[in-house]
Amino acid sequence: MAAPERKPFLLRIPPDLWKELEKWAADDLRSVNGQIEYLLRQAVAKRKREKPEEEG
């Protein structure tokens, strides 16, 4: 079974933030890319819980 397609994009972040993300990802046994995806999914889920989708 093929893996789901992913949309590649460039993300520019300051080196100090990158270092923090590397540490956090390592603590959670993830790659930095995986950690960023995880954090974005959490943020989207939180936003959906806090703000019901508008109809229309």
Distance bins in CASP14 RR format, pairs under 12 A and 6 or more apart:
PFRMAT RR
TARGET T0000
AUTHOR 0000-0000-0000
RMODE 2
METHOD distances of the structure
MODEL  1
6 33 0 0 0 0 1 0 0 0 0 0 0
6 34 0 0 0 0 0 1 0 0 0 0 0
6 37 0 0 0 0 1 0 0 0 0 0 0
7 37 0 0 0 0 0 1 0 0 0 0 0
8 33 0 0 0 0 0 1 0 0 0 0 0
9 33 0 0 0 0 0 1 0 0 0 0 0
9 36 0 0 0 0 0 1 0 0 0 0 0
9 37 0 0 0 0 0 1 0 0 0 0 0
9 40 0 0 0 0 0 1 0 0 0 0 0
11 17 0 0 0 0 0 1 0 0 0 0 0
11 18 0 0 0 0 1 0 0 0 0 0 0
11 21 0 0 0 0 0 1 0 0 0 0 0
11 32 0 0 0 0 1 0 0 0 0 0 0
11 33 0 0 0 0 1 0 0 0 0 0 0
11 36 1 0 0 1 0 0 0 0 0 0 0
11 37 0 0 0 0 0 1 0 0 0 0 0
11 40 0 0 0 0 0 1 0 0 0 0 0
12 18 0 0 0 0 0 1 0 0 0 0 0
13 19 0 0 0 0 0 1 0 0 0 0 0
13 20 0 0 0 0 1 0 0 0 0 0 0
13 21 1 0 0 1 0 0 0 0 0 0 0
13 22 0 0 0 0 0 1 0 0 0 0 0
13 32 0 0 0 0 1 0 0 0 0 0 0
13 36 0 0 0 0 1 0 0 0 0 0 0
14 20 0 0 0 0 1 0 0 0 0 0 0
14 21 0 0 0 0 0 1 0 0 0 0 0
15 21 0 0 0 0 0 1 0 0 0 0 0
15 22 0 0 0 0 0 1 0 0 0 0 0
16 22 0 0 0 0 0 1 0 0 0 0 0
16 23 0 0 0 0 0 1 0 0 0 0 0
17 23 0 0 0 0 0 1 0 0 0 0 0
17 24 0 0 0 0 0 1 0 0 0 0 0
17 32 0 0 0 0 0 1 0 0 0 0 0
17 35 0 0 0 0 0 1 0 0 0 0 0
17 36 0 0 0 0 0 1 0 0 0 0 0
17 39 0 0 0 0 0 1 0 0 0 0 0
18 24 0 0 0 0 0 1 0 0 0 0 0
18 25 0 0 0 0 0 1 0 0 0 0 0
18 32 1 0 0 1 0 0 0 0 0 0 0
18 33 0 0 0 0 0 1 0 0 0 0 0
18 35 0 0 0 0 0 1 0 0 0 0 0
18 36 0 0 0 0 0 1 0 0 0 0 0
19 25 0 0 0 0 0 1 0 0 0 0 0
19 26 0 0 0 0 0 1 0 0 0 0 0
19 32 0 0 0 0 0 1 0 0 0 0 0
20 26 0 0 0 0 0 1 0 0 0 0 0
20 27 0 0 0 0 0 1 0 0 0 0 0
20 32 0 0 0 0 0 1 0 0 0 0 0
20 35 0 0 0 0 0 1 0 0 0 0 0
20 36 0 0 0 0 0 1 0 0 0 0 0
20 39 0 0 0 0 0 1 0 0 0 0 0
21 27 0 0 0 0 0 1 0 0 0 0 0
21 28 0 0 0 0 0 1 0 0 0 0 0
21 30 0 0 0 0 1 0 0 0 0 0 0
21 31 0 0 0 0 1 0 0 0 0 0 0
21 32 1 0 1 0 0 0 0 0 0 0 0
21 33 0 0 0 0 1 0 0 0 0 0 0
21 34 0 0 0 0 1 0 0 0 0 0 0
21 35 1 0 1 0 0 0 0 0 0 0 0
21 36 1 0 0 1 0 0 0 0 0 0 0
21 37 0 0 0 0 0 1 0 0 0 0 0
21 38 0 0 0 0 0 1 0 0 0 0 0
21 39 0 0 0 0 1 0 0 0 0 0 0
22 28 0 0 0 0 0 1 0 0 0 0 0
22 30 0 0 0 0 0 1 0 0 0 0 0
22 31 0 0 0 0 1 0 0 0 0 0 0
22 32 1 0 1 0 0 0 0 0 0 0 0
22 33 0 0 0 0 0 1 0 0 0 0 0
22 34 0 0 0 0 0 1 0 0 0 0 0
22 35 0 0 0 0 1 0 0 0 0 0 0
22 36 0 0 0 0 0 1 0 0 0 0 0
23 30 0 0 0 0 0 1 0 0 0 0 0
23 32 0 0 0 0 1 0 0 0 0 0 0
23 35 0 0 0 0 1 0 0 0 0 0 0
24 30 0 0 0 0 1 0 0 0 0 0 0
24 31 0 0 0 0 0 1 0 0 0 0 0
24 32 0 0 0 0 1 0 0 0 0 0 0
24 34 0 0 0 0 0 1 0 0 0 0 0
24 35 1 0 1 0 0 0 0 0 0 0 0
24 36 0 0 0 0 1 0 0 0 0 0 0
24 38 0 0 0 0 1 0 0 0 0 0 0
24 39 0 0 0 0 1 0 0 0 0 0 0
25 31 1 0 0 1 0 0 0 0 0 0 0
25 32 1 0 1 0 0 0 0 0 0 0 0
25 33 0 0 0 0 1 0 0 0 0 0 0
25 34 1 0 0 1 0 0 0 0 0 0 0
25 35 1 1 0 0 0 0 0 0 0 0 0
25 36 0 0 0 0 1 0 0 0 0 0 0
25 37 0 0 0 0 0 1 0 0 0 0 0
25 38 0 0 0 0 1 0 0 0 0 0 0
25 39 0 0 0 0 1 0 0 0 0 0 0
26 32 0 0 0 0 1 0 0 0 0 0 0
26 34 0 0 0 0 0 1 0 0 0 0 0
26 35 0 0 0 0 1 0 0 0 0 0 0
27 35 0 0 0 0 1 0 0 0 0 0 0
28 34 0 0 0 0 1 0 0 0 0 0 0
28 35 1 0 0 1 0 0 0 0 0 0 0
28 36 0 0 0 0 0 1 0 0 0 0 0
28 37 0 0 0 0 0 1 0 0 0 0 0
28 38 1 0 0 1 0 0 0 0 0 0 0
28 39 0 0 0 0 0 1 0 0 0 0 0
28 42 0 0 0 0 0 1 0 0 0 0 0
29 35 0 0 0 0 1 0 0 0 0 0 0
29 38 0 0 0 0 0 1 0 0 0 0 0
30 36 0 0 0 0 1 0 0 0 0 0 0
30 37 0 0 0 0 1 0 0 0 0 0 0
30 38 1 0 0 1 0 0 0 0 0 0 0
30 39 0 0 0 0 1 0 0 0 0 0 0
31 37 0 0 0 0 1 0 0 0 0 0 0
31 38 0 0 0 0 0 1 0 0 0 0 0
32 38 0 0 0 0 0 1 0 0 0 0 0
32 39 0 0 0 0 0 1 0 0 0 0 0
33 39 0 0 0 0 0 1 0 0 0 0 0
33 40 0 0 0 0 0 1 0 0 0 0 0
34 40 0 0 0 0 1 0 0 0 0 0 0
34 41 0 0 0 0 1 0 0 0 0 0 0
34 42 0 0 0 0 0 1 0 0 0 0 0
35 41 0 0 0 0 0 1 0 0 0 0 0
35 42 0 0 0 0 0 1 0 0 0 0 0
36 42 0 0 0 0 0 1 0 0 0 0 0
36 43 0 0 0 0 0 1 0 0 0 0 0
37 43 0 0 0 0 0 1 0 0 0 0 0
37 44 0 0 0 0 0 1 0 0 0 0 0
38 44 0 0 0 0 0 1 0 0 0 0 0
38 45 0 0 0 0 0 1 0 0 0 0 0
39 45 0 0 0 0 0 1 0 0 0 0 0
39 46 0 0 0 0 0 1 0 0 0 0 0
40 46 0 0 0 0 0 1 0 0 0 0 0
40 47 0 0 0 0 0 1 0 0 0 0 0
41 47 0 0 0 0 0 1 0 0 0 0 0
41 48 0 0 0 0 0 1 0 0 0 0 0
42 48 0 0 0 0 0 1 0 0 0 0 0
42 49 0 0 0 0 0 1 0 0 0 0 0
43 49 0 0 0 0 0 1 0 0 0 0 0
43 50 0 0 0 0 0 1 0 0 0 0 0
44 50 0 0 0 0 0 1 0 0 0 0 0
44 51 0 0 0 0 0 1 0 0 0 0 0
44 53 0 0 0 0 0 1 0 0 0 0 0
45 51 0 0 0 0 0 1 0 0 0 0 0
47 53 0 0 0 0 0 1 0 0 0 0 0
48 54 0 0 0 0 0 1 0 0 0 0 0
END
